[in-house]
Amino acid sequence: MTLNKTDIEKKVQAAIEQLRPHLHSDGGDMELVEITDDGIVRVQLLGACSDCNMSVMTLKAGLEEAVKKAVPEIVSVEAVNF
């Protein structure tokens, strides 16, 4: 699968920006690390998100859902530090 990484990165960043106010209100954040050639978005959880037991839900129900809606080519979203 060949992905247009520039377009996908913009859409992923937009999805992260939509979540960011909620993350900040709990003392956390996340940043995009990479988008693999096989359609996996990798993010780093920061602040309170890095050790929060709800981080998996935030990734799967929040970011992954938003990213897959915007970019159907994405297979999954993973945290590199979880």
PyMOL Python script that loads the backbone (N, CA, C, O; Angstrom):
from pymol import cmd

cmd.read_pdbstr("""\
ATOM      1  N   MET A   1       0.845  -1.177   0.000  1.00  0.00           N
ATOM      2  CA  MET A   1       0.000   0.000   0.000  1.00  0.00           C
ATOM      3  C   MET A   1       0.891   1.241   0.000  1.00  0.00           C
ATOM      4  O   MET A   1       1.795   1.357   0.827  1.00  0.00           O
ATOM      5  N   THR A   2       0.642   2.150  -0.910  1.00  0.00           N
ATOM      6  CA  THR A   2       1.382   3.392  -0.968  1.00  0.00           C
ATOM      7  C   THR A   2       0.484   4.510  -0.441  1.00  0.00           C
ATOM      8  O   THR A   2      -0.596   4.766  -0.974  1.00  0.00           O
ATOM      9  N   LEU A   3       0.946   5.155   0.594  1.00  0.00           N
ATOM     10  CA  LEU A   3       0.167   6.212   1.222  1.00  0.00           C
ATOM     11  C   LEU A   3       0.805   7.568   0.933  1.00  0.00           C
ATOM     12  O   LEU A   3       2.030   7.695   0.929  1.00  0.00           O
ATOM     13  N   ASN A   4      -0.018   8.568   0.694  1.00  0.00           N
ATOM     14  CA  ASN A   4       0.480   9.931   0.560  1.00  0.00           C
ATOM     15  C   ASN A   4       0.678  10.471   1.971  1.00  0.00           C
ATOM     16  O   ASN A   4      -0.256  10.966   2.602  1.00  0.00           O
ATOM     17  N   LYS A   5       1.903  10.366   2.446  1.00  0.00           N
ATOM     18  CA  LYS A   5       2.185  10.681   3.849  1.00  0.00           C
ATOM     19  C   LYS A   5       1.922  12.141   4.198  1.00  0.00           C
ATOM     20  O   LYS A   5       1.514  12.435   5.322  1.00  0.00           O
ATOM     21  N   THR A   6       2.144  13.052   3.276  1.00  0.00           N
ATOM     22  CA  THR A   6       1.933  14.470   3.571  1.00  0.00           C
ATOM     23  C   THR A   6       0.464  14.751   3.854  1.00  0.00           C
ATOM     24  O   THR A   6       0.129  15.402   4.843  1.00  0.00           O
ATOM     25  N   ASP A   7      -0.414  14.256   2.977  1.00  0.00           N
ATOM     26  CA  ASP A   7      -1.853  14.457   3.184  1.00  0.00           C
ATOM     27  C   ASP A   7      -2.336  13.757   4.443  1.00  0.00           C
ATOM     28  O   ASP A   7      -3.107  14.320   5.219  1.00  0.00           O
ATOM     29  N   ILE A   8      -1.880  12.532   4.642  1.00  0.00           N
ATOM     30  CA  ILE A   8      -2.306  11.763   5.810  1.00  0.00           C
ATOM     31  C   ILE A   8      -1.818  12.427   7.086  1.00  0.00           C
ATOM     32  O   ILE A   8      -2.555  12.505   8.068  1.00  0.00           O
ATOM     33  N   GLU A   9      -0.575  12.906   7.076  1.00  0.00           N
ATOM     34  CA  GLU A   9      -0.047  13.565   8.275  1.00  0.00           C
ATOM     35  C   GLU A   9      -0.882  14.783   8.645  1.00  0.00           C
ATOM     36  O   GLU A   9      -1.147  15.009   9.826  1.00  0.00           O
ATOM     37  N   LYS A  10      -1.300  15.565   7.664  1.00  0.00           N
ATOM     38  CA  LYS A  10      -2.140  16.739   7.936  1.00  0.00           C
ATOM     39  C   LYS A  10      -3.458  16.321   8.581  1.00  0.00           C
ATOM     40  O   LYS A  10      -3.921  16.957   9.528  1.00  0.00           O
ATOM     41  N   LYS A  11      -4.059  15.253   8.067  1.00  0.00           N
ATOM     42  CA  LYS A  11      -5.336  14.785   8.607  1.00  0.00           C
ATOM     43  C   LYS A  11      -5.168  14.207  10.008  1.00  0.00           C
ATOM     44  O   LYS A  11      -6.024  14.407  10.869  1.00  0.00           O
ATOM     45  N   VAL A  12      -4.069  13.490  10.240  1.00  0.00           N
ATOM     46  CA  VAL A  12      -3.812  12.936  11.573  1.00  0.00           C
ATOM     47  C   VAL A  12      -3.572  14.071  12.567  1.00  0.00           C
ATOM     48  O   VAL A  12      -4.094  14.047  13.681  1.00  0.00           O
ATOM     49  N   GLN A  13      -2.782  15.060  12.162  1.00  0.00           N
ATOM     50  CA  GLN A  13      -2.529  16.213  13.039  1.00  0.00           C
ATOM     51  C   GLN A  13      -3.834  16.933  13.370  1.00  0.00           C
ATOM     52  O   GLN A  13      -4.024  17.384  14.500  1.00  0.00           O
ATOM     53  N   ALA A  14      -4.726  17.042  12.399  1.00  0.00           N
ATOM     54  CA  ALA A  14      -6.025  17.690  12.644  1.00  0.00           C
ATOM     55  C   ALA A  14      -6.833  16.891  13.660  1.00  0.00           C
ATOM     56  O   ALA A  14      -7.497  17.477  14.516  1.00  0.00           O
ATOM     57  N   ALA A  15      -6.787  15.555  13.579  1.00  0.00           N
ATOM     58  CA  ALA A  15      -7.502  14.717  14.540  1.00  0.00           C
ATOM     59  C   ALA A  15      -6.916  14.880  15.936  1.00  0.00           C
ATOM     60  O   ALA A  15      -7.653  14.945  16.919  1.00  0.00           O
ATOM     61  N   ILE A  16      -5.591  14.945  16.023  1.00  0.00           N
ATOM     62  CA  ILE A  16      -4.938  15.162  17.323  1.00  0.00           C
ATOM     63  C   ILE A  16      -5.344  16.524  17.883  1.00  0.00           C
ATOM     64  O   ILE A  16      -5.613  16.651  19.077  1.00  0.00           O
ATOM     65  N   GLU A  17      -5.389  17.537  17.026  1.00  0.00           N
ATOM     66  CA  GLU A  17      -5.785  18.877  17.475  1.00  0.00           C
ATOM     67  C   GLU A  17      -7.205  18.896  18.033  1.00  0.00           C
ATOM     68  O   GLU A  17      -7.491  19.635  18.975  1.00  0.00           O
ATOM     69  N   GLN A  18      -8.092  18.093  17.462  1.00  0.00           N
ATOM     70  CA  GLN A  18      -9.462  18.019  17.972  1.00  0.00           C
ATOM     71  C   GLN A  18      -9.495  17.413  19.375  1.00  0.00           C
ATOM     72  O   GLN A  18     -10.317  17.807  20.203  1.00  0.00           O
ATOM     73  N   LEU A  19      -8.611  16.464  19.643  1.00  0.00           N
ATOM     74  CA  LEU A  19      -8.557  15.823  20.955  1.00  0.00           C
ATOM     75  C   LEU A  19      -7.772  16.638  21.978  1.00  0.00           C
ATOM     76  O   LEU A  19      -7.993  16.515  23.183  1.00  0.00           O
ATOM     77  N   ARG A  20      -6.868  17.459  21.496  1.00  0.00           N
ATOM     78  CA  ARG A  20      -5.911  18.142  22.372  1.00  0.00           C
ATOM     79  C   ARG A  20      -6.561  18.908  23.542  1.00  0.00           C
ATOM     80  O   ARG A  20      -6.052  18.806  24.659  1.00  0.00           O
ATOM     81  N   PRO A  21      -7.648  19.664  23.353  1.00  0.00           N
ATOM     82  CA  PRO A  21      -8.233  20.360  24.513  1.00  0.00           C
ATOM     83  C   PRO A  21      -8.646  19.395  25.631  1.00  0.00           C
ATOM     84  O   PRO A  21      -8.499  19.711  26.812  1.00  0.00           O
ATOM     85  N   HIS A  22      -9.156  18.231  25.259  1.00  0.00           N
ATOM     86  CA  HIS A  22      -9.554  17.237  26.260  1.00  0.00           C
ATOM     87  C   HIS A  22      -8.321  16.664  26.962  1.00  0.00           C
ATOM     88  O   HIS A  22      -8.323  16.459  28.175  1.00  0.00           O
ATOM     89  N   LEU A  23      -7.278  16.413  26.186  1.00  0.00           N
ATOM     90  CA  LEU A  23      -6.041  15.886  26.766  1.00  0.00           C
ATOM     91  C   LEU A  23      -5.428  16.902  27.712  1.00  0.00           C
ATOM     92  O   LEU A  23      -5.007  16.550  28.814  1.00  0.00           O
ATOM     93  N   HIS A  24      -5.375  18.160  27.293  1.00  0.00           N
ATOM     94  CA  HIS A  24      -4.787  19.218  28.127  1.00  0.00           C
ATOM     95  C   HIS A  24      -5.572  19.408  29.425  1.00  0.00           C
ATOM     96  O   HIS A  24      -4.983  19.694  30.468  1.00  0.00           O
ATOM     97  N   SER A  25      -6.897  19.250  29.367  1.00  0.00           N
ATOM     98  CA  SER A  25      -7.691  19.445  30.577  1.00  0.00           C
ATOM     99  C   SER A  25      -7.367  18.396  31.637  1.00  0.00           C
ATOM    100  O   SER A  25      -7.610  18.610  32.825  1.00  0.00           O
ATOM    101  N   ASP A  26      -6.820  17.265  31.204  1.00  0.00           N
ATOM    102  CA  ASP A  26      -6.412  16.218  32.149  1.00  0.00           C
ATOM    103  C   ASP A  26      -4.914  16.202  32.375  1.00  0.00           C
ATOM    104  O   ASP A  26      -4.398  15.284  33.013  1.00  0.00           O
ATOM    105  N   GLY A  27      -4.201  17.206  31.864  1.00  0.00           N
ATOM    106  CA  GLY A  27      -2.760  17.305  32.077  1.00  0.00           C
ATOM    107  C   GLY A  27      -1.938  16.456  31.126  1.00  0.00           C
ATOM    108  O   GLY A  27      -0.781  16.151  31.415  1.00  0.00           O
ATOM    109  N   GLY A  28      -2.515  16.070  29.998  1.00  0.00           N
ATOM    110  CA  GLY A  28      -1.788  15.226  29.058  1.00  0.00           C
ATOM    111  C   GLY A  28      -1.712  15.826  27.668  1.00  0.00           C
ATOM    112  O   GLY A  28      -2.182  16.935  27.415  1.00  0.00           O
ATOM    113  N   ASP A  29      -1.107  15.061  26.776  1.00  0.00           N
ATOM    114  CA  ASP A  29      -0.985  15.470  25.385  1.00  0.00           C
ATOM    115  C   ASP A  29      -0.484  14.268  24.601  1.00  0.00           C
ATOM    116  O   ASP A  29      -0.150  13.236  25.184  1.00  0.00           O
ATOM    117  N   MET A  30      -0.432  14.397  23.287  1.00  0.00           N
ATOM    118  CA  MET A  30       0.169  13.376  22.438  1.00  0.00           C
ATOM    119  C   MET A  30       0.747  14.046  21.217  1.00  0.00           C
ATOM    120  O   MET A  30       0.304  15.115  20.798  1.00  0.00           O
ATOM    121  N   GLU A  31       1.761  13.387  20.646  1.00  0.00           N
ATOM    122  CA  GLU A  31       2.357  13.920  19.429  1.00  0.00           C
ATOM    123  C   GLU A  31       2.557  12.793  18.436  1.00  0.00           C
ATOM    124  O   GLU A  31       2.796  11.645  18.812  1.00  0.00           O
ATOM    125  N   LEU A  32       2.456  13.139  17.168  1.00  0.00           N
ATOM    126  CA  LEU A  32       2.648  12.182  16.093  1.00  0.00           C
ATOM    127  C   LEU A  32       4.120  11.827  15.998  1.00  0.00           C
ATOM    128  O   LEU A  32       4.976  12.710  15.948  1.00  0.00           O
ATOM    129  N   VAL A  33       4.415  10.527  15.974  1.00  0.00           N
ATOM    130  CA  VAL A  33       5.787  10.058  15.833  1.00  0.00           C
ATOM    131  C   VAL A  33       6.045   9.649  14.390  1.00  0.00           C
ATOM    132  O   VAL A  33       7.023  10.078  13.778  1.00  0.00           O
ATOM    133  N   GLU A  34       5.150   8.805  13.847  1.00  0.00           N
ATOM    134  CA  GLU A  34       5.328   8.360  12.468  1.00  0.00           C
ATOM    135  C   GLU A  34       4.050   7.749  11.922  1.00  0.00           C
ATOM    136  O   GLU A  34       3.135   7.382  12.658  1.00  0.00           O
ATOM    137  N   ILE A  35       4.028   7.658  10.618  1.00  0.00           N
ATOM    138  CA  ILE A  35       2.989   6.920   9.911  1.00  0.00           C
ATOM    139  C   ILE A  35       3.732   5.881   9.089  1.00  0.00           C
ATOM    140  O   ILE A  35       4.497   6.229   8.189  1.00  0.00           O
ATOM    141  N   THR A  36       3.511   4.615   9.391  1.00  0.00           N
ATOM    142  CA  THR A  36       4.255   3.558   8.712  1.00  0.00           C
ATOM    143  C   THR A  36       3.703   3.320   7.308  1.00  0.00           C
ATOM    144  O   THR A  36       2.595   3.746   6.980  1.00  0.00           O
ATOM    145  N   ASP A  37       4.487   2.641   6.496  1.00  0.00           N
ATOM    146  CA  ASP A  37       4.071   2.333   5.129  1.00  0.00           C
ATOM    147  C   ASP A  37       2.879   1.389   5.085  1.00  0.00           C
ATOM    148  O   ASP A  37       2.164   1.330   4.085  1.00  0.00           O
ATOM    149  N   ASP A  38       2.666   0.649   6.171  1.00  0.00           N
ATOM    150  CA  ASP A  38       1.524  -0.275   6.195  1.00  0.00           C
ATOM    151  C   ASP A  38       0.306   0.313   6.902  1.00  0.00           C
ATOM    152  O   ASP A  38      -0.601  -0.426   7.286  1.00  0.00           O
ATOM    153  N   GLY A  39       0.275   1.653   7.079  1.00  0.00           N
ATOM    154  CA  GLY A  39      -0.929   2.331   7.547  1.00  0.00           C
ATOM    155  C   GLY A  39      -1.137   2.365   9.042  1.00  0.00           C
ATOM    156  O   GLY A  39      -2.273   2.431   9.510  1.00  0.00           O
ATOM    157  N   ILE A  40      -0.052   2.322   9.800  1.00  0.00           N
ATOM    158  CA  ILE A  40      -0.154   2.421  11.260  1.00  0.00           C
ATOM    159  C   ILE A  40       0.351   3.794  11.695  1.00  0.00           C
ATOM    160  O   ILE A  40       1.454   4.214  11.344  1.00  0.00           O
ATOM    161  N   VAL A  41      -0.484   4.476  12.467  1.00  0.00           N
ATOM    162  CA  VAL A  41      -0.108   5.777  13.025  1.00  0.00           C
ATOM    163  C   VAL A  41       0.476   5.512  14.404  1.00  0.00           C
ATOM    164  O   VAL A  41      -0.145   4.850  15.236  1.00  0.00           O
ATOM    165  N   ARG A  42       1.674   6.033  14.638  1.00  0.00           N
ATOM    166  CA  ARG A  42       2.307   5.888  15.951  1.00  0.00           C
ATOM    167  C   ARG A  42       2.402   7.254  16.599  1.00  0.00           C
ATOM    168  O   ARG A  42       2.883   8.217  16.003  1.00  0.00           O
ATOM    169  N   VAL A  43       1.926   7.312  17.845  1.00  0.00           N
ATOM    170  CA  VAL A  43       1.957   8.557  18.609  1.00  0.00           C
ATOM    171  C   VAL A  43       2.675   8.321  19.925  1.00  0.00           C
ATOM    172  O   VAL A  43       2.766   7.194  20.410  1.00  0.00           O
ATOM    173  N   GLN A  44       3.177   9.394  20.487  1.00  0.00           N
ATOM    174  CA  GLN A  44       3.769   9.338  21.822  1.00  0.00           C
ATOM    175  C   GLN A  44       2.827  10.037  22.780  1.00  0.00           C
ATOM    176  O   GLN A  44       2.407  11.169  22.542  1.00  0.00           O
ATOM    177  N   LEU A  45       2.501   9.356  23.862  1.00  0.00           N
ATOM    178  CA  LEU A  45       1.655   9.936  24.898  1.00  0.00           C
ATOM    179  C   LEU A  45       2.531  10.753  25.832  1.00  0.00           C
ATOM    180  O   LEU A  45       3.611  10.315  26.231  1.00  0.00           O
ATOM    181  N   LEU A  46       2.058  11.940  26.176  1.00  0.00           N
ATOM    182  CA  LEU A  46       2.847  12.871  26.979  1.00  0.00           C
ATOM    183  C   LEU A  46       2.097  13.259  28.245  1.00  0.00           C
ATOM    184  O   LEU A  46       0.872  13.157  28.314  1.00  0.00           O
ATOM    185  N   GLY A  47       2.842  13.700  29.234  1.00  0.00           N
ATOM    186  CA  GLY A  47       2.247  14.168  30.480  1.00  0.00           C
ATOM    187  C   GLY A  47       1.427  13.091  31.150  1.00  0.00           C
ATOM    188  O   GLY A  47       1.846  11.936  31.222  1.00  0.00           O
ATOM    189  N   ALA A  48       0.256  13.467  31.642  1.00  0.00           N
ATOM    190  CA  ALA A  48      -0.607  12.536  32.367  1.00  0.00           C
ATOM    191  C   ALA A  48      -1.059  11.373  31.488  1.00  0.00           C
ATOM    192  O   ALA A  48      -1.386  10.303  32.002  1.00  0.00           O
ATOM    193  N   CYS A  49      -1.081  11.569  30.173  1.00  0.00           N
ATOM    194  CA  CYS A  49      -1.522  10.489  29.271  1.00  0.00           C
ATOM    195  C   CYS A  49      -0.532   9.327  29.233  1.00  0.00           C
ATOM    196  O   CYS A  49      -0.912   8.201  28.911  1.00  0.00           O
ATOM    197  N   SER A  50       0.719   9.587  29.555  1.00  0.00           N
ATOM    198  CA  SER A  50       1.731   8.543  29.427  1.00  0.00           C
ATOM    199  C   SER A  50       1.551   7.407  30.426  1.00  0.00           C
ATOM    200  O   SER A  50       2.039   6.301  30.195  1.00  0.00           O
ATOM    201  N   ASP A  51       0.858   7.662  31.530  1.00  0.00           N
ATOM    202  CA  ASP A  51       0.642   6.574  32.490  1.00  0.00           C
ATOM    203  C   ASP A  51      -0.808   6.469  32.964  1.00  0.00           C
ATOM    204  O   ASP A  51      -1.089   5.905  34.022  1.00  0.00           O
ATOM    205  N   CYS A  52      -1.712   7.015  32.175  1.00  0.00           N
ATOM    206  CA  CYS A  52      -3.132   6.965  32.521  1.00  0.00           C
ATOM    207  C   CYS A  52      -3.742   5.650  32.039  1.00  0.00           C
ATOM    208  O   CYS A  52      -3.484   5.214  30.918  1.00  0.00           O
ATOM    209  N   ASN A  53      -4.546   5.027  32.887  1.00  0.00           N
ATOM    210  CA  ASN A  53      -5.166   3.759  32.489  1.00  0.00           C
ATOM    211  C   ASN A  53      -6.276   3.943  31.462  1.00  0.00           C
ATOM    212  O   ASN A  53      -6.774   2.956  30.921  1.00  0.00           O
ATOM    213  N   MET A  54      -6.671   5.169  31.183  1.00  0.00           N
ATOM    214  CA  MET A  54      -7.686   5.441  30.157  1.00  0.00           C
ATOM    215  C   MET A  54      -7.058   5.755  28.795  1.00  0.00           C
ATOM    216  O   MET A  54      -7.777   6.008  27.827  1.00  0.00           O
ATOM    217  N   SER A  55      -5.741   5.739  28.714  1.00  0.00           N
ATOM    218  CA  SER A  55      -5.060   6.094  27.471  1.00  0.00           C
ATOM    219  C   SER A  55      -5.428   5.179  26.314  1.00  0.00           C
ATOM    220  O   SER A  55      -5.551   5.640  25.179  1.00  0.00           O
ATOM    221  N   VAL A  56      -5.604   3.900  26.581  1.00  0.00           N
ATOM    222  CA  VAL A  56      -5.977   2.968  25.513  1.00  0.00           C
ATOM    223  C   VAL A  56      -7.330   3.365  24.937  1.00  0.00           C
ATOM    224  O   VAL A  56      -7.520   3.343  23.721  1.00  0.00           O
ATOM    225  N   MET A  57      -8.267   3.725  25.804  1.00  0.00           N
ATOM    226  CA  MET A  57      -9.585   4.141  25.343  1.00  0.00           C
ATOM    227  C   MET A  57      -9.486   5.445  24.534  1.00  0.00           C
ATOM    228  O   MET A  57     -10.152   5.600  23.510  1.00  0.00           O
ATOM    229  N   THR A  58      -8.657   6.368  25.002  1.00  0.00           N
ATOM    230  CA  THR A  58      -8.467   7.624  24.276  1.00  0.00           C
ATOM    231  C   THR A  58      -7.909   7.355  22.890  1.00  0.00           C
ATOM    232  O   THR A  58      -8.350   7.949  21.906  1.00  0.00           O
ATOM    233  N   LEU A  59      -6.929   6.448  22.817  1.00  0.00           N
ATOM    234  CA  LEU A  59      -6.338   6.125  21.515  1.00  0.00           C
ATOM    235  C   LEU A  59      -7.332   5.443  20.597  1.00  0.00           C
ATOM    236  O   LEU A  59      -7.486   5.849  19.445  1.00  0.00           O
ATOM    237  N   LYS A  60      -8.008   4.420  21.082  1.00  0.00           N
ATOM    238  CA  LYS A  60      -8.881   3.608  20.230  1.00  0.00           C
ATOM    239  C   LYS A  60     -10.222   4.278  19.949  1.00  0.00           C
ATOM    240  O   LYS A  60     -10.645   4.347  18.795  1.00  0.00           O
ATOM    241  N   ALA A  61     -10.886   4.765  20.968  1.00  0.00           N
ATOM    242  CA  ALA A  61     -12.219   5.343  20.788  1.00  0.00           C
ATOM    243  C   ALA A  61     -12.156   6.797  20.334  1.00  0.00           C
ATOM    244  O   ALA A  61     -13.098   7.303  19.723  1.00  0.00           O
ATOM    245  N   GLY A  62     -11.057   7.459  20.629  1.00  0.00           N
ATOM    246  CA  GLY A  62     -10.930   8.869  20.262  1.00  0.00           C
ATOM    247  C   GLY A  62     -10.135   9.068  18.995  1.00  0.00           C
ATOM    248  O   GLY A  62     -10.695   9.325  17.930  1.00  0.00           O
ATOM    249  N   LEU A  63      -8.823   8.948  19.113  1.00  0.00           N
ATOM    250  CA  LEU A  63      -7.946   9.257  17.990  1.00  0.00           C
ATOM    251  C   LEU A  63      -8.104   8.275  16.836  1.00  0.00           C
ATOM    252  O   LEU A  63      -8.250   8.697  15.688  1.00  0.00           O
ATOM    253  N   GLU A  64      -8.078   6.974  17.117  1.00  0.00           N
ATOM    254  CA  GLU A  64      -8.160   6.000  16.028  1.00  0.00           C
ATOM    255  C   GLU A  64      -9.462   6.147  15.245  1.00  0.00           C
ATOM    256  O   GLU A  64      -9.462   6.089  14.015  1.00  0.00           O
ATOM    257  N   GLU A  65     -10.550   6.333  15.947  1.00  0.00           N
ATOM    258  CA  GLU A  65     -11.845   6.503  15.272  1.00  0.00           C
ATOM    259  C   GLU A  65     -11.841   7.746  14.384  1.00  0.00           C
ATOM    260  O   GLU A  65     -12.304   7.699  13.245  1.00  0.00           O
ATOM    261  N   ALA A  66     -11.320   8.853  14.902  1.00  0.00           N
ATOM    262  CA  ALA A  66     -11.275  10.097  14.132  1.00  0.00           C
ATOM    263  C   ALA A  66     -10.342   9.970  12.930  1.00  0.00           C
ATOM    264  O   ALA A  66     -10.657  10.450  11.842  1.00  0.00           O
ATOM    265  N   VAL A  67      -9.202   9.326  13.128  1.00  0.00           N
ATOM    266  CA  VAL A  67      -8.230   9.173  12.046  1.00  0.00           C
ATOM    267  C   VAL A  67      -8.784   8.263  10.955  1.00  0.00           C
ATOM    268  O   VAL A  67      -8.679   8.581   9.770  1.00  0.00           O
ATOM    269  N   LYS A  68      -9.375   7.129  11.346  1.00  0.00           N
ATOM    270  CA  LYS A  68      -9.920   6.202  10.350  1.00  0.00           C
ATOM    271  C   LYS A  68     -11.069   6.830   9.557  1.00  0.00           C
ATOM    272  O   LYS A  68     -11.259   6.524   8.379  1.00  0.00           O
ATOM    273  N   LYS A  69     -11.818   7.694  10.199  1.00  0.00           N
ATOM    274  CA  LYS A  69     -12.910   8.386   9.503  1.00  0.00           C
ATOM    275  C   LYS A  69     -12.343   9.343   8.449  1.00  0.00           C
ATOM    276  O   LYS A  69     -12.866   9.433   7.338  1.00  0.00           O
ATOM    277  N   ALA A  70     -11.274  10.054   8.806  1.00  0.00           N
ATOM    278  CA  ALA A  70     -10.659  11.015   7.899  1.00  0.00           C
ATOM    279  C   ALA A  70      -9.762  10.349   6.858  1.00  0.00           C
ATOM    280  O   ALA A  70      -9.639  10.824   5.729  1.00  0.00           O
ATOM    281  N   VAL A  71      -9.130   9.228   7.265  1.00  0.00           N
ATOM    282  CA  VAL A  71      -8.164   8.542   6.402  1.00  0.00           C
ATOM    283  C   VAL A  71      -8.431   7.038   6.469  1.00  0.00           C
ATOM    284  O   VAL A  71      -7.817   6.343   7.279  1.00  0.00           O
ATOM    285  N   PRO A  72      -9.326   6.531   5.642  1.00  0.00           N
ATOM    286  CA  PRO A  72      -9.694   5.111   5.703  1.00  0.00           C
ATOM    287  C   PRO A  72      -8.529   4.149   5.471  1.00  0.00           C
ATOM    288  O   PRO A  72      -8.617   2.977   5.836  1.00  0.00           O
ATOM    289  N   GLU A  73      -7.442   4.629   4.869  1.00  0.00           N
ATOM    290  CA  GLU A  73      -6.279   3.772   4.630  1.00  0.00           C
ATOM    291  C   GLU A  73      -5.540   3.395   5.914  1.00  0.00           C
ATOM    292  O   GLU A  73      -4.769   2.436   5.932  1.00  0.00           O
ATOM    293  N   ILE A  74      -5.776   4.146   6.981  1.00  0.00           N
ATOM    294  CA  ILE A  74      -5.103   3.864   8.248  1.00  0.00           C
ATOM    295  C   ILE A  74      -5.693   2.596   8.863  1.00  0.00           C
ATOM    296  O   ILE A  74      -6.909   2.428   8.952  1.00  0.00           O
ATOM    297  N   VAL A  75      -4.791   1.716   9.282  1.00  0.00           N
ATOM    298  CA  VAL A  75      -5.178   0.424   9.863  1.00  0.00           C
ATOM    299  C   VAL A  75      -5.397   0.540  11.362  1.00  0.00           C
ATOM    300  O   VAL A  75      -6.374   0.014  11.894  1.00  0.00           O
ATOM    301  N   SER A  76      -4.476   1.237  12.052  1.00  0.00           N
ATOM    302  CA  SER A  76      -4.615   1.375  13.500  1.00  0.00           C
ATOM    303  C   SER A  76      -3.764   2.538  14.003  1.00  0.00           C
ATOM    304  O   SER A  76      -2.930   3.087  13.283  1.00  0.00           O
ATOM    305  N   VAL A  77      -4.006   2.891  15.264  1.00  0.00           N
ATOM    306  CA  VAL A  77      -3.225   3.908  15.962  1.00  0.00           C
ATOM    307  C   VAL A  77      -2.611   3.235  17.180  1.00  0.00           C
ATOM    308  O   VAL A  77      -3.303   2.558  17.941  1.00  0.00           O
ATOM    309  N   GLU A  78      -1.310   3.426  17.361  1.00  0.00           N
ATOM    310  CA  GLU A  78      -0.584   2.813  18.468  1.00  0.00           C
ATOM    311  C   GLU A  78       0.228   3.865  19.197  1.00  0.00           C
ATOM    312  O   GLU A  78       0.661   4.858  18.613  1.00  0.00           O
ATOM    313  N   ALA A  79       0.428   3.627  20.492  1.00  0.00           N
ATOM    314  CA  ALA A  79       1.311   4.484  21.287  1.00  0.00           C
ATOM    315  C   ALA A  79       2.673   3.827  21.355  1.00  0.00           C
ATOM    316  O   ALA A  79       2.765   2.626  21.610  1.00  0.00           O
ATOM    317  N   VAL A  80       3.727   4.585  21.134  1.00  0.00           N
ATOM    318  CA  VAL A  80       5.074   4.029  21.164  1.00  0.00           C
ATOM    319  C   VAL A  80       5.583   3.851  22.598  1.00  0.00           C
ATOM    320  O   VAL A  80       6.527   3.096  22.830  1.00  0.00           O
ATOM    321  N   ASN A  81       4.975   4.528  23.538  1.00  0.00           N
ATOM    322  CA  ASN A  81       5.466   4.482  24.918  1.00  0.00           C
ATOM    323  C   ASN A  81       4.436   3.917  25.883  1.00  0.00           C
ATOM    324  O   ASN A  81       4.408   4.285  27.058  1.00  0.00           O
ATOM    325  N   PHE A  82       3.592   3.024  25.387  1.00  0.00           N
ATOM    326  CA  PHE A  82       2.551   2.481  26.264  1.00  0.00           C
ATOM    327  C   PHE A  82       2.817   1.031  26.563  1.00  0.00           C
ATOM    328  O   PHE A  82       2.047   0.399  27.287  1.00  0.00           O
TER     329      PHE A  82
END
""", "prot")
cmd.dss("prot")
cmd.show_as("cartoon", "prot")
cmd.util.cbc("prot")
cmd.orient("prot")
